[in-house]
Amino acid sequence: MSSASTDNELATILAGAPPGVLSLAGGFPNPDTFPTGEIAEIVARLMRDDPGVALQYAAPEGIPSVREYMVERQEQQQGARPDLAELMVTSGGMECIALVCHSLLAPGDTVAVEAPTYLGALMAFARAQAEVAPIPMDEHGLDVGAFAERLAGGLRPKVLYVIPEFQNPSGRTLPLDRRRELVELCRGHGVLILEDVAYREIRFEGRPLPSLWALGPDTVLQAGTFSKLLSPGVRLGWAAGPRDVIAQLAAAKQTTDQCAGALGQRIVEEYGRAGLFEHGVPAARELYASHWRALDRALRHHMPDGVSWSRPTGGFFSWLTLPPEMDAMALRTAALEAGVMYVPGSLFYPGEGPRHEARLSFSLLGADDLETAVVRLSTLF
Ligand SMILES: Cc1ncc(COP(=O)(O)O)c(C=O)c1O
């Protein structure tokens, strides 16, 4: 699919659903998880006590106290503590991907990606004129054996982009043995892993696995975000990785937005230091878990034989696989007429992807709407 038609598809998804249409398409966080009262209080306090910092420019790496807070949070959440020079503040996870493109990639460099993967990253790598090498996945995420074979066969990626938890779009999670194997493999071949942990903390089952960054801080750059933990409106995330990589990203940031918004930085710091993530994140997990249970129940009741879907243990997405002769791209117009939207799976592949897959997002719709949406889909399939 050309990048212009990908842009059009993306615009349609982001525009939201027309009246009467139930959307399983967009991957937005549920506004019910936004802590509006707490944020209002924090902003009022910042305006009273700290406007000279909260409304001012900041250093490209971030406000020192905010970086300190993020270093502490990284240790608390992931069991490893970066040095200050190994972490910087970004304007969300997407910006970290863009900064990698600006600072580390030249046209023609190879970037390996999971196939399928996050559309925003694919678009960023395409704009950077990188050669994108798709690496297959199975139900446990990236097929590390297949990647090892590609490396042995001469593939020389500068970067491997991977979303180890509740992947967007497939909902799959990379198990521990593959994580260890992958870090060793990339270390041995001098490949920088760009680890995107956008959904890592939205886990509804089981215990967290070590992040790739915690397993290999010398060979992993982690892109983190507060978009799913607090709100995308604060536009805040972090990059944690080798200090020379962070220094290059910070230099690139000087020519993009110069610094992440100081107000968002101070909101996250105040919210976090008050211990409010410890209440907000479990509540968000509970909400998304209940949506997933409702979607899974509806799919089990209504989907015809021959249709299968991934069973995520966190995040926002399940990956629907139709019989091979069906075309989810062609069916989306009929779906819209039937009052339901999804994202055709082929959009998440570099180049031509299979056409019989689709991404279903359960972040926004409540249980009743999810069931109605699935009934509409099932009549179509
Ligand atoms: C896998 C993944 N990475 C990054 C992002 C971008 O998030 P942010 O709002 O932090 O830029 C998203 C947003 O949907 C995502 O799904």
The ligand as an ORCA input file, in Angstrom:
! r2SCAN-3c Opt
* xyz 0 1
  C       3.037      0.927     20.069
  C       2.871      2.388     20.211
  N       3.953      3.147     20.354
  C       3.870      4.485     20.490
  C       2.650      5.123     20.464
  C       2.635      6.609     20.544
  O       2.347      7.050     21.791
  P       2.624      8.514     22.286
  O       1.300      9.108     22.573
  O       3.418      8.325     23.510
  O       3.394      9.243     21.249
  C       1.491      4.371     20.323
  C       0.177      5.046     20.295
  O      -0.836      4.529     19.987
  C       1.604      2.972     20.187
  O       0.529      2.194     20.019
*
